[in-house]
Every structure is written in structure tokens, then in C-alpha cells.
Amino acid sequence: MRRPMTSLVGRALRLPPPRTAYAVDHDVAIPMRDGVLLRAAHYAPAGKARGTVLVRTPYGRGLPASLLQGHMLAARGYHVVVSSVRGTFGSGGTFVPMAQEAADGQDTVAWLRTCDWFDGRLATLGGSYLGWTQWTLLQDPPPELRTAIIAVGPHDFRSAVYGTGAFTLGDFLSWSHQIAGQEERGLRRVRGMATAARRIRPGLHGLPLADAADPVLRGRAPWYREWLAHHEETDPFWEPMRAGVALERVPVPVMLISGWQDLFLDQTLDQYAALRARGLEVSLLVGPWTHIGVATKGAPRTEPAALAWLDRHLAGDPGPAASVNVFRTGENKWHDLPDWPPATTPLRYGLGADGTLTSGPAVRPGTVSFRYDPADPTPSVGGRVLSGSMGVRDNRALEARADVVTFTTAPLTEDLDVAGSPTVSLTMSLDNPYADVFARLCDVDPAGRSRNFTDALRRLDPAAPGGPVELRLDQCFHRVPAGHRLRLQISGGAHPRYARNLGTDGTPADGSKLAPSVRTIDCAHSSVVLPVMG
């Protein structure tokens, strides 16, 4: 059948007109090697198809996957299979996040080979967890694969959880809570979504973290306690959740999509660099979006780009070659670049004890101190997070706290275009070896609004406290316009985005004893270096 809603939404997303009618089978069973059946929906175009698109998701086969992937692509000539992963929405087995997808992905492709409508041309598509399912499949790429379109998808889950050294608390407690309640229906589901922020608050602020989460998750997300318990980088627990080998093995063109405020931005840009270095055809699209914003605000740009990529690499139509299409924040303009990051020149700014930030090689003696108290942890405001205060925010209230120090330039006389990863180098002394450092760059407008555009947190090694500390901030593409000021912000944490450093040797799972710390920055031997476009 032809569906009027498909045409209406297609126009809203700026897609080309539908090509064909299609039918939907909502009751497909896909057998796994252990006898478990995964439930799926199959969207089948009428007439000759243009290939098959596989979407594997833990979030159900309804909206948004049914519309954005199923209906939209079937109407444009593609078979689409939207499959619920193990343990979700009617699929058999138990849901074990991340760890279960490699084998199940291969078994799903094996099932496709038995379908008489499958013509041997396969693409994978999806974002976030749906991107993770693609990277696990790409560890052993099936020969039928023609291309992959991966939006905001990590390839190394351990890095997402503990890459800074601190547990990424806010994102992964809120995600676990979401998954635990996502199959509730009707008013109960609506009420759960409306009250989610309040419901998870005890798990964010209580200690020990594992015990504090129990009343929040109510036994429905057993993996959360396991993540907290396995905090060591070398723990073999994480091996099934690391798919980095896919970056060395994928043989087909890949399209990568992200946002400058997406929690997996760092991994997307690492993916681009690795595939580009191998000479693979890889396209990169990065907008001014958060993780959720990629699928909402970004859809009118990402959906046409993804369809054009499929048309070229799956259906064999002429189409645009791989590109780097990135949005420069501050300027609010899209740019096509030959590569990422672009060529830049380092520009050094020195820190002054009077709170100034000055360009050039001059050394300015003096110290600045602040006290971090885990009983009243420095709060997180905005940034690359999945929930809560997301993205670009006004930081003035945060910067007014006594446990945050700032260094600010005079109003700039010309535009400052930052492209890539700024580096903050701090020489510090500490009175407690258990400490974190959070650094952030903000764009301060003439009205005094201080808006973040890049940051990083690092948990210091208690065996080597103090001395030089170098933080590589998130990659960014931002213009600080003439008349604005650049501000460097330093603090001891960003809670609950990252679990607070307790100031003691407690583990993420069971630590509860707190101790404050004082950090003193030696301004003469501290700086921030920006990669600046000429």
C-alpha cells in the first residue's frame, strides 16, 4: 500500500518522493544459533528492490525506527528489516547490553541469506546502540555488506563508561533506567517518562553508587552494578564490549554522523580518522546537536544525506562522493572541508593569577587555589551528555561558585576560529592525591553569557599526584566572534555527569567515605593551546 503519512513525513525531512508502494510484516521470527527467536518487522517494497537495509535495535520496532527507517526507506525501494535485539520487545533470551550483539548480528545475516527476497546486497543503518550493533557486525564483515551508516555509535563501550577514569554516571544510570521501563505501556509509560529525572535522582547523589541505584532500577538492570564493579581498564569483563578491531576490518564505504555535543563524538571522530588512514571511503557529517538532537533537530539534514549514501552505495545510483560536512558553532554556518581536522596553527594563552587569559609566550607568575568538597560536588552544566542539562548552556551560575576558577581574555579584536582539540596544561599541587580535574572553554558574549563549546575531565593517578597535568579537550569547530571573550574554566569535577571523586580510595561500586581537597595552580607553568584556522 501507499501511505499518506509516509509522503507527508518525507516532505518534512526533505526526502525525494516515494518510488513505490510497500507492505509490512510485523511478525517475523529470526532464529539464533542457540534456538532463541528474535522478533522483527519486514518492510517489503513492491516490484524490484534496491537492496536490503538491516536495523538492529533494543528500543522496539515502533517509532522512531518504524517511520524513519522502515516506512521511509521501503517507500524508496529498499527492503528494511527492523529487528529487536535479544531480550527486548518480544525477542527471546535475556538482554545483556552490548555484550550479546556480535553473534546475534551474524545469525541475523545468516537468516537473511535464506530469504528468497534477499538479493545479496546489504547495508546496515542506525544510531547510538543501533550504531554499536553495526560495529559488532563489522568485526567480521559479511560478504554481502555494501555500506554502513552509523550515527552517534560507539565502538568501545568501556571507553564510553570509564574513558576519563571516572564513571560516566549520569548517562549510564539514566540509560539503564530508561531501558528498565521502556516496555511499560499506556499511562504508566507516560508517567514514567515524565518523572524519570526525579526518580533517578537518588541514584545520582546517593552513596555507595551501586546501593543507591537499587531503589531506582528495582532489579531490572542488573548490568549497572556489574559496570560499577568492573572499573579496571584491563578487566576481561569488557572484552565483548570492545569492537575496535572493526576499524581495521571493515572493507566498505562508511558514513558517520554526529553532533558537537554528542556523548560519543570522540569515538565518531576516532572512527573517521582510522578509516580515513586506511584509505577507505568515509563520509563525516557533524552538526550542532546533542545525542538526542541528531535524531530530532538534525533529521532534515541527516536523513536526506543517509538516503543519498544508500542510493549510491547500495542501489548503485550516481551520487555524491564522500565528504566532510561540519557545522561551525559561533558562526552558525555549514562548511565542506577536504578532511578533518583541517590545517591549523597552535595559539598559546597563558594563565594569570588575576583571572586573565593572555595570548603569547609570556610567563605570568602567581598561583590560584580552590577547594573541592565531594559532599557538595561541583555540578555539571550542559556538555556532551545523554540526559539532564545537555549541550550548550549559560555557565555564569556555575562560574560564580567558589570551587570553580576562571581565566578570561579581553574582548577579541578579530574572530577566533578553533578547529580540533584544544590542550590545557596545568601545573598543580594537591593536598589530597585523590582528585579529578575538569577543564572547559566558554565563549563569553558582550552581555556576559558564558557558553561552553568544549571540555574534558580527567581522574588523576593517586600514585603520582600534582605536577604537570595535560587535558586534551573534546574536538570542536567553533568561532569566538570579535567582541566576545574566551574563558577557561577549571574545577574539580562535573557531577553527576561524572561520578564525583570521593577524595578517598573507595571504588566506584562501594566507595562512600568523603574527603575534600585543595588544588593550587601554578599560573607561570600553565597554559591552554588552541588549534586555530588562519
HUQUI-V436742 format. One record per residue. N is the residue number from 1. PHI is phi in radians with two decimals (NA if undefined). PSI is psi in radians with two decimals (none if undefined). Layout:
# HUQUI-V436742
n->N phi->PHI psi->PSI
n->N phi->PHI psi->PSI
This chain:
# HUQUI-V436742
n->1 phi->NA psi->2.75
n->2 phi->-1.68 psi->2.51
n->3 phi->-2.15 psi->2.06
n->4 phi->-0.99 psi->-0.66
n->5 phi->-1.08 psi->-0.62
n->6 phi->-1.06 psi->-0.77
n->7 phi->-1.15 psi->-0.71
n->8 phi->-1.11 psi->-0.85
n->9 phi->-1.18 psi->-0.66
n->10 phi->-1.01 psi->-0.72
n->11 phi->-1.15 psi->-0.70
n->12 phi->-1.10 psi->-0.56
n->13 phi->-1.58 psi->0.04
n->14 phi->1.14 psi->0.62
n->15 phi->-1.55 psi->2.71
n->16 phi->-1.12 psi->2.81
n->17 phi->-1.06 psi->2.70
n->18 phi->-1.02 psi->2.62
n->19 phi->-1.71 psi->-0.48
n->20 phi->-2.75 psi->2.83
n->21 phi->-1.35 psi->2.94
n->22 phi->-2.76 psi->2.84
n->23 phi->-2.13 psi->2.77
n->24 phi->-2.24 psi->2.25
n->25 phi->-1.90 psi->1.93
n->26 phi->-1.54 psi->0.01
n->27 phi->-2.23 psi->1.13
n->28 phi->-1.79 psi->2.40
n->29 phi->-2.00 psi->2.24
n->30 phi->-2.00 psi->2.05
n->31 phi->-1.39 psi->2.42
n->32 phi->-1.74 psi->2.88
n->33 phi->-1.10 psi->-0.40
n->34 phi->-1.68 psi->0.19
n->35 phi->1.61 psi->-0.18
n->36 phi->-1.19 psi->2.51
n->37 phi->-1.89 psi->2.26
n->38 phi->-1.72 psi->2.40
n->39 phi->-1.54 psi->2.53
n->40 phi->-2.61 psi->2.82
n->41 phi->-2.00 psi->2.43
n->42 phi->-2.06 psi->2.09
n->43 phi->-1.75 psi->2.02
n->44 phi->-2.04 psi->2.03
n->45 phi->-1.26 psi->2.64
n->46 phi->-1.32 psi->2.52
n->47 phi->1.35 psi->-2.78
n->48 phi->-1.24 psi->2.23
n->49 phi->-1.56 psi->2.89
n->50 phi->-1.86 psi->0.18
n->51 phi->2.20 psi->-3.12
n->52 phi->-2.16 psi->2.37
n->53 phi->-1.97 psi->2.19
n->54 phi->-1.84 psi->2.25
n->55 phi->-2.20 psi->2.11
n->56 phi->-2.04 psi->2.14
n->57 phi->-2.45 psi->2.56
n->58 phi->-1.62 psi->-0.02
n->59 phi->-1.75 psi->0.20
n->60 phi->1.68 psi->2.86
n->61 phi->-1.73 psi->0.08
n->62 phi->-1.51 psi->-2.63
n->63 phi->-1.11 psi->2.54
n->64 phi->-1.54 psi->-0.20
n->65 phi->-1.08 psi->-0.67
n->66 phi->-1.08 psi->-0.63
n->67 phi->-1.50 psi->-0.99
n->68 phi->-1.24 psi->-0.61
n->69 phi->-1.74 psi->-0.89
n->70 phi->-1.16 psi->-1.24
n->71 phi->-1.11 psi->-0.79
n->72 phi->-1.06 psi->-0.76
n->73 phi->-1.43 psi->-0.62
n->74 phi->-1.11 psi->-0.67
n->75 phi->-1.16 psi->-0.26
n->76 phi->-1.93 psi->0.37
n->77 phi->1.74 psi->0.11
n->78 phi->-1.85 psi->2.40
n->79 phi->-1.17 psi->2.40
n->80 phi->-2.28 psi->2.24
n->81 phi->-1.99 psi->2.04
n->82 phi->-1.87 psi->1.92
n->83 phi->-1.97 psi->2.31
n->84 phi->-1.37 psi->2.26
n->85 phi->-1.22 psi->2.91
n->86 phi->-0.85 psi->2.29
n->87 phi->1.41 psi->0.20
n->88 phi->-2.29 psi->2.45
n->89 phi->0.82 psi->0.91
n->90 phi->1.61 psi->-0.24
n->91 phi->-1.27 psi->2.47
n->92 phi->-1.25 psi->3.02
n->93 phi->1.47 psi->-3.05
n->94 phi->-1.93 psi->2.36
n->95 phi->-1.33 psi->2.05
n->96 phi->-2.11 psi->1.72
n->97 phi->-0.91 psi->2.37
n->98 phi->1.24 psi->-0.79
n->99 phi->-1.25 psi->-0.32
n->100 phi->-1.69 psi->-0.09
n->101 phi->-1.46 psi->-0.46
n->102 phi->-1.08 psi->-0.92
n->103 phi->-1.18 psi->-0.73
n->104 phi->-1.16 psi->-0.59
n->105 phi->-1.13 psi->-0.76
n->106 phi->-1.11 psi->-0.70
n->107 phi->-1.16 psi->-0.58
n->108 phi->-1.15 psi->-0.72
n->109 phi->-1.15 psi->-0.68
n->110 phi->-1.05 psi->-0.69
n->111 phi->-1.12 psi->-0.74
n->112 phi->-0.96 psi->-0.67
n->113 phi->-1.09 psi->-0.38
n->114 phi->-1.53 psi->-0.12
n->115 phi->-1.50 psi->2.26
n->116 phi->-1.21 psi->-0.32
n->117 phi->-1.52 psi->-0.18
n->118 phi->-1.40 psi->2.12
n->119 phi->-1.74 psi->0.17
n->120 phi->1.58 psi->0.05
n->121 phi->-1.93 psi->2.08
n->122 phi->-2.25 psi->2.41
n->123 phi->-2.25 psi->2.64
n->124 phi->-1.97 psi->2.66
n->125 phi->-2.71 psi->2.56
n->126 phi->2.55 psi->2.93
n->127 phi->-2.18 psi->2.76
n->128 phi->1.12 psi->-2.13
n->129 phi->-1.04 psi->-0.58
n->130 phi->-1.16 psi->-0.47
n->131 phi->-1.29 psi->-0.69
n->132 phi->-1.02 psi->-0.75
n->133 phi->-1.06 psi->-0.53
n->134 phi->-1.24 psi->-0.78
n->135 phi->-1.09 psi->-0.62
n->136 phi->-1.16 psi->-0.66
n->137 phi->-1.17 psi->-0.63
n->138 phi->-1.28 psi->-0.13
n->139 phi->-1.14 psi->-0.48
n->140 phi->-2.43 psi->1.33
n->141 phi->-1.08 psi->2.25
n->142 phi->-1.19 psi->2.57
n->143 phi->-1.12 psi->-0.37
n->144 phi->-1.33 psi->-0.25
n->145 phi->-1.16 psi->2.28
n->146 phi->-1.87 psi->-0.56
n->147 phi->-2.91 psi->2.86
n->148 phi->-2.36 psi->2.41
n->149 phi->-2.08 psi->1.92
n->150 phi->-2.09 psi->2.04
n->151 phi->-1.91 psi->2.32
n->152 phi->0.71 psi->0.80
n->153 phi->-1.97 psi->2.19
n->154 phi->-1.39 psi->2.70
n->155 phi->-1.94 psi->-0.14
n->156 phi->-2.41 psi->1.75
n->157 phi->-1.28 psi->-0.57
n->158 phi->-1.08 psi->-0.69
n->159 phi->-1.11 psi->-0.65
n->160 phi->-1.15 psi->-0.59
n->161 phi->-1.48 psi->-0.71
n->162 phi->-2.27 psi->0.28
n->163 phi->-1.05 psi->-0.47
n->164 phi->-1.48 psi->-0.17
n->165 phi->1.71 psi->-0.39
n->166 phi->-1.80 psi->2.65
n->167 phi->-1.25 psi->2.28
n->168 phi->-1.38 psi->1.44
n->169 phi->-1.19 psi->-0.99
n->170 phi->-1.00 psi->-0.81
n->171 phi->-1.13 psi->-0.79
n->172 phi->-1.59 psi->-0.30
n->173 phi->-1.30 psi->-0.78
n->174 phi->-1.13 psi->-0.67
n->175 phi->-1.16 psi->-0.75
n->176 phi->-1.08 psi->-0.70
n->177 phi->-1.14 psi->-0.69
n->178 phi->-1.07 psi->-0.85
n->179 phi->-1.10 psi->-0.70
n->180 phi->-1.07 psi->-0.53
n->181 phi->-1.95 psi->0.12
n->182 phi->-1.24 psi->-0.31
n->183 phi->-1.70 psi->0.10
n->184 phi->-1.19 psi->2.70
n->185 phi->-2.14 psi->2.84
n->186 phi->1.05 psi->-2.45
n->187 phi->-1.11 psi->-0.55
n->188 phi->-1.11 psi->-0.71
n->189 phi->-1.17 psi->-0.76
n->190 phi->-1.09 psi->-0.77
n->191 phi->-1.12 psi->-0.68
n->192 phi->-1.11 psi->-0.71
n->193 phi->-1.19 psi->-0.71
n->194 phi->-1.19 psi->-0.50
n->195 phi->-1.88 psi->0.18
n->196 phi->-1.02 psi->-0.78
n->197 phi->-1.05 psi->-0.73
n->198 phi->-1.22 psi->-0.67
n->199 phi->-1.17 psi->-0.63
n->200 phi->-1.49 psi->-0.18
n->201 phi->-0.96 psi->-0.75
n->202 phi->-1.06 psi->-0.58
n->203 phi->-1.28 psi->-0.40
n->204 phi->-1.39 psi->-0.64
n->205 phi->-1.90 psi->-0.21
n->206 phi->-1.45 psi->2.85
n->207 phi->-2.43 psi->2.60
n->208 phi->-1.11 psi->2.71
n->209 phi->-1.05 psi->-0.74
n->210 phi->-1.10 psi->-0.78
n->211 phi->-1.22 psi->-0.66
n->212 phi->-1.12 psi->-0.49
n->213 phi->-1.42 psi->-0.32
n->214 phi->-1.00 psi->-0.83
n->215 phi->-1.19 psi->-0.38
n->216 phi->-1.35 psi->-0.82
n->217 phi->-1.61 psi->-0.37
n->218 phi->0.90 psi->0.73
n->219 phi->1.32 psi->0.08
n->220 phi->-1.63 psi->-0.04
n->221 phi->-2.42 psi->1.21
n->222 phi->-1.11 psi->-0.36
n->223 phi->-1.13 psi->-0.46
n->224 phi->-1.09 psi->-0.81
n->225 phi->-1.10 psi->-0.61
n->226 phi->-1.15 psi->-0.72
n->227 phi->-1.04 psi->-0.73
n->228 phi->-1.16 psi->-0.65
n->229 phi->-1.26 psi->-0.50
n->230 phi->-1.84 psi->1.29
n->231 phi->-1.65 psi->-0.21
n->232 phi->-1.30 psi->2.42
n->233 phi->-1.09 psi->-0.60
n->234 phi->-1.56 psi->0.08
n->235 phi->-1.11 psi->2.17
n->236 phi->-1.11 psi->-0.23
n->237 phi->-0.89 psi->-0.60
n->238 phi->-1.49 psi->-0.15
n->239 phi->-0.99 psi->-0.77
n->240 phi->-1.16 psi->-0.20
n->241 phi->-1.85 psi->0.32
n->242 phi->-2.14 psi->2.06
n->243 phi->-2.09 psi->0.47
n->244 phi->-1.07 psi->-0.43
n->245 phi->-1.09 psi->-0.40
n->246 phi->-1.05 psi->-0.54
n->247 phi->-1.13 psi->-0.41
n->248 phi->-1.61 psi->-0.25
n->249 phi->-1.98 psi->-0.43
n->250 phi->-1.05 psi->2.24
n->251 phi->-1.86 psi->0.03
n->252 phi->-2.03 psi->2.85
n->253 phi->-1.05 psi->2.48
n->254 phi->-2.26 psi->2.37
n->255 phi->-1.88 psi->2.24
n->256 phi->-2.01 psi->2.35
n->257 phi->-2.27 psi->2.38
n->258 phi->-2.71 psi->-3.09
n->259 phi->-2.35 psi->2.63
n->260 phi->-1.12 psi->-0.31
n->261 phi->-2.03 psi->0.50
n->262 phi->-1.56 psi->2.46
n->263 phi->-1.15 psi->-0.37
n->264 phi->-1.81 psi->0.29
n->265 phi->-0.94 psi->-0.78
n->266 phi->-1.04 psi->-0.70
n->267 phi->-1.26 psi->-0.66
n->268 phi->-1.05 psi->-0.76
n->269 phi->-1.24 psi->-0.57
n->270 phi->-1.13 psi->-0.70
n->271 phi->-1.06 psi->-0.80
n->272 phi->-1.04 psi->-0.82
n->273 phi->-1.07 psi->-0.74
n->274 phi->-1.18 psi->-0.76
n->275 phi->-1.23 psi->-0.67
n->276 phi->-1.11 psi->-0.70
n->277 phi->-1.13 psi->-0.48
n->278 phi->-1.43 psi->-0.09
n->279 phi->1.44 psi->0.23
n->280 phi->-1.32 psi->2.63
n->281 phi->-1.32 psi->2.02
n->282 phi->-2.45 psi->2.32
n->283 phi->-1.95 psi->2.50
n->284 phi->-2.23 psi->2.23
n->285 phi->-2.26 psi->2.08
n->286 phi->-2.26 psi->2.11
n->287 phi->-1.92 psi->-3.06
n->288 phi->-1.52 psi->0.71
n->289 phi->-1.95 psi->2.77
n->290 phi->-1.45 psi->-3.13
n->291 phi->-1.00 psi->-0.90
n->292 phi->-1.21 psi->-0.60
n->293 phi->-1.12 psi->-0.44
n->294 phi->-1.03 psi->-0.71
n->295 phi->-1.49 psi->-0.24
n->296 phi->-1.92 psi->-1.35
n->297 phi->-1.10 psi->-0.54
n->298 phi->-1.44 psi->-0.23
n->299 phi->-0.97 psi->-0.73
n->300 phi->-1.10 psi->-0.29
n->301 phi->-1.75 psi->-0.72
n->302 phi->-1.32 psi->-0.66
n->303 phi->-1.14 psi->-0.82
n->304 phi->-1.09 psi->-0.63
n->305 phi->-1.15 psi->-0.72
n->306 phi->-1.15 psi->-0.72
n->307 phi->-1.12 psi->-0.74
n->308 phi->-1.07 psi->-0.64
n->309 phi->-1.17 psi->-0.74
n->310 phi->-1.10 psi->-0.78
n->311 phi->-1.01 psi->-0.63
n->312 phi->-1.39 psi->-0.85
n->313 phi->-1.63 psi->-0.32
n->314 phi->-1.82 psi->-0.84
n->315 phi->-1.50 psi->-0.33
n->316 phi->1.50 psi->0.28
n->317 phi->-1.31 psi->2.76
n->318 phi->-1.10 psi->2.60
n->319 phi->-3.03 psi->3.11
n->320 phi->-1.18 psi->2.50
n->321 phi->-1.32 psi->3.02
n->322 phi->-1.01 psi->2.54
n->323 phi->-2.60 psi->2.91
n->324 phi->-2.01 psi->1.91
n->325 phi->-2.07 psi->1.89
n->326 phi->-2.29 psi->2.59
n->327 phi->-1.73 psi->2.20
n->328 phi->-1.59 psi->1.96
n->329 phi->-1.24 psi->2.74
n->330 phi->1.50 psi->-0.72
n->331 phi->-1.62 psi->-0.49
n->332 phi->1.05 psi->0.95
n->333 phi->-2.58 psi->2.47
n->334 phi->-1.43 psi->2.56
n->335 phi->-2.37 psi->2.44
n->336 phi->-1.72 psi->2.13
n->337 phi->-2.06 psi->2.70
n->338 phi->-1.27 psi->-0.37
n->339 phi->-2.90 psi->2.95
n->340 phi->-2.31 psi->2.38
n->341 phi->-1.34 psi->2.79
n->342 phi->-1.30 psi->2.97
n->343 phi->-1.13 psi->2.34
n->344 phi->-2.44 psi->2.95
n->345 phi->-2.13 psi->2.35
n->346 phi->-1.23 psi->2.38
n->347 phi->-2.21 psi->2.06
n->348 phi->-1.64 psi->2.43
n->349 phi->-2.14 psi->2.32
n->350 phi->-1.68 psi->2.67
n->351 phi->-1.65 psi->2.43
n->352 phi->-1.97 psi->2.51
n->353 phi->-1.12 psi->-0.29
n->354 phi->-1.53 psi->0.15
n->355 phi->1.53 psi->0.21
n->356 phi->-1.64 psi->2.79
n->357 phi->-2.28 psi->2.06
n->358 phi->-2.21 psi->2.30
n->359 phi->-1.33 psi->2.65
n->360 phi->1.98 psi->3.05
n->361 phi->-1.46 psi->-0.08
n->362 phi->-1.04 psi->2.46
n->363 phi->-1.76 psi->2.28
n->364 phi->-2.10 psi->1.86
n->365 phi->-1.18 psi->2.76
n->366 phi->2.31 psi->2.89
n->367 phi->-2.30 psi->2.73
n->368 phi->-2.34 psi->2.33
n->369 phi->-2.12 psi->2.68
n->370 phi->-2.61 psi->2.72
n->371 phi->-1.94 psi->2.22
n->372 phi->-1.84 psi->2.24
n->373 phi->-2.12 psi->1.93
n->374 phi->-1.13 psi->-0.26
n->375 phi->-1.28 psi->-0.36
n->376 phi->-2.37 psi->1.20
n->377 phi->-1.16 psi->2.54
n->378 phi->-1.00 psi->2.15
n->379 phi->-1.36 psi->2.72
n->380 phi->-1.52 psi->2.46
n->381 phi->-2.29 psi->2.02
n->382 phi->1.10 psi->-2.76
n->383 phi->1.69 psi->-2.99
n->384 phi->-1.43 psi->1.38
n->385 phi->-2.26 psi->2.86
n->386 phi->-1.56 psi->-0.50
n->387 phi->-2.56 psi->3.02
n->388 phi->1.28 psi->-2.48
n->389 phi->-1.31 psi->1.87
n->390 phi->-1.99 psi->2.65
n->391 phi->1.27 psi->-2.56
n->392 phi->-1.43 psi->2.22
n->393 phi->-2.42 psi->2.80
n->394 phi->-1.33 psi->2.14
n->395 phi->-1.71 psi->0.15
n->396 phi->-1.07 psi->-0.74
n->397 phi->-1.13 psi->-0.68
n->398 phi->-1.11 psi->-0.77
n->399 phi->-1.23 psi->-0.25
n->400 phi->-1.42 psi->-0.18
n->401 phi->-1.25 psi->2.61
n->402 phi->-1.23 psi->-0.35
n->403 phi->-1.66 psi->0.30
n->404 phi->-2.23 psi->2.26
n->405 phi->-1.99 psi->2.56
n->406 phi->-2.29 psi->2.69
n->407 phi->-2.35 psi->2.19
n->408 phi->-2.30 psi->2.42
n->409 phi->-1.37 psi->2.93
n->410 phi->-1.24 psi->2.87
n->411 phi->-0.94 psi->2.33
n->412 phi->-1.24 psi->2.51
n->413 phi->-1.57 psi->-0.23
n->414 phi->-2.62 psi->2.85
n->415 phi->-1.05 psi->2.52
n->416 phi->-2.09 psi->1.96
n->417 phi->-1.81 psi->1.92
n->418 phi->-1.74 psi->2.27
n->419 phi->-2.50 psi->1.88
n->420 phi->2.14 psi->-2.65
n->421 phi->-1.89 psi->1.89
n->422 phi->-1.15 psi->2.69
n->423 phi->-2.13 psi->2.23
n->424 phi->-1.87 psi->2.14
n->425 phi->-1.97 psi->2.13
n->426 phi->-2.17 psi->2.34
n->427 phi->-1.84 psi->2.06
n->428 phi->-2.30 psi->2.68
n->429 phi->-2.03 psi->2.59
n->430 phi->-2.31 psi->2.56
n->431 phi->-1.69 psi->0.08
n->432 phi->-2.57 psi->2.14
n->433 phi->-1.24 psi->-0.24
n->434 phi->-1.63 psi->1.81
n->435 phi->-2.72 psi->2.66
n->436 phi->-2.03 psi->2.77
n->437 phi->-2.25 psi->2.26
n->438 phi->-2.05 psi->2.21
n->439 phi->-2.17 psi->2.48
n->440 phi->-2.55 psi->2.50
n->441 phi->-1.87 psi->2.37
n->442 phi->-2.22 psi->2.67
n->443 phi->-1.83 psi->2.02
n->444 phi->-1.79 psi->2.04
n->445 phi->-1.46 psi->3.01
n->446 phi->-1.05 psi->-0.38
n->447 phi->-1.47 psi->-0.06
n->448 phi->1.65 psi->-0.04
n->449 phi->-1.19 psi->2.25
n->450 phi->-1.93 psi->1.84
n->451 phi->-1.93 psi->2.23
n->452 phi->-1.24 psi->2.53
n->453 phi->-2.36 psi->-0.18
n->454 phi->-2.87 psi->2.65
n->455 phi->-2.83 psi->3.09
n->456 phi->-2.88 psi->2.60
n->457 phi->-2.12 psi->2.56
n->458 phi->-2.44 psi->2.29
n->459 phi->-1.53 psi->2.10
n->460 phi->-1.31 psi->2.66
n->461 phi->-1.35 psi->2.03
n->462 phi->-1.14 psi->-0.28
n->463 phi->-1.37 psi->-0.24
n->464 phi->-2.41 psi->1.11
n->465 phi->-1.27 psi->2.67
n->466 phi->1.26 psi->-2.99
n->467 phi->1.36 psi->-2.86
n->468 phi->-1.23 psi->2.37
n->469 phi->-2.26 psi->2.23
n->470 phi->-2.04 psi->2.22
n->471 phi->-2.05 psi->2.17
n->472 phi->-1.59 psi->1.95
n->473 phi->-1.29 psi->2.82
n->474 phi->-0.97 psi->2.54
n->475 phi->-1.10 psi->2.56
n->476 phi->-2.59 psi->2.92
n->477 phi->-2.48 psi->1.59
n->478 phi->-2.44 psi->2.45
n->479 phi->-1.86 psi->2.15
n->480 phi->-1.61 psi->1.87
n->481 phi->-1.20 psi->2.73
n->482 phi->-0.95 psi->2.42
n->483 phi->1.64 psi->-0.34
n->484 phi->-1.54 psi->2.94
n->485 phi->-2.07 psi->2.61
n->486 phi->-1.67 psi->2.35
n->487 phi->-2.25 psi->2.32
n->488 phi->-1.78 psi->2.26
n->489 phi->-2.03 psi->2.27
n->490 phi->-2.20 psi->2.34
n->491 phi->-2.63 psi->-3.06
n->492 phi->-1.81 psi->0.22
n->493 phi->2.91 psi->3.11
n->494 phi->-2.65 psi->1.42
n->495 phi->-1.74 psi->2.36
n->496 phi->-1.71 psi->0.23
n->497 phi->-0.91 psi->-0.85
n->498 phi->-2.05 psi->2.45
n->499 phi->-1.01 psi->2.31
n->500 phi->-1.00 psi->2.57
n->501 phi->-1.35 psi->2.13
n->502 phi->-1.24 psi->-0.27
n->503 phi->1.41 psi->0.12
n->504 phi->-2.38 psi->-3.11
n->505 phi->-1.59 psi->0.32
n->506 phi->-1.15 psi->2.56
n->507 phi->-1.41 psi->2.86
n->508 phi->-1.01 psi->-0.60
n->509 phi->-1.33 psi->-0.74
n->510 phi->-2.16 psi->0.05
n->511 phi->-1.21 psi->2.44
n->512 phi->-2.58 psi->-0.27
n->513 phi->-1.39 psi->2.33
n->514 phi->-1.99 psi->2.56
n->515 phi->-2.61 psi->2.30
n->516 phi->-1.34 psi->3.01
n->517 phi->-2.62 psi->2.67
n->518 phi->-2.01 psi->2.28
n->519 phi->-2.02 psi->2.39
n->520 phi->-2.13 psi->2.12
n->521 phi->-1.65 psi->2.21
n->522 phi->-1.51 psi->1.77
n->523 phi->-1.11 psi->-0.59
n->524 phi->-1.10 psi->-0.44
n->525 phi->-2.07 psi->0.53
n->526 phi->-2.29 psi->2.60
n->527 phi->-2.85 psi->2.97
n->528 phi->-2.25 psi->2.33
n->529 phi->-2.03 psi->2.16
n->530 phi->-1.80 psi->2.40
n->531 phi->-1.44 psi->1.95
n->532 phi->-2.01 psi->2.33
n->533 phi->-1.39 psi->2.46
n->534 phi->-1.33 psi->none
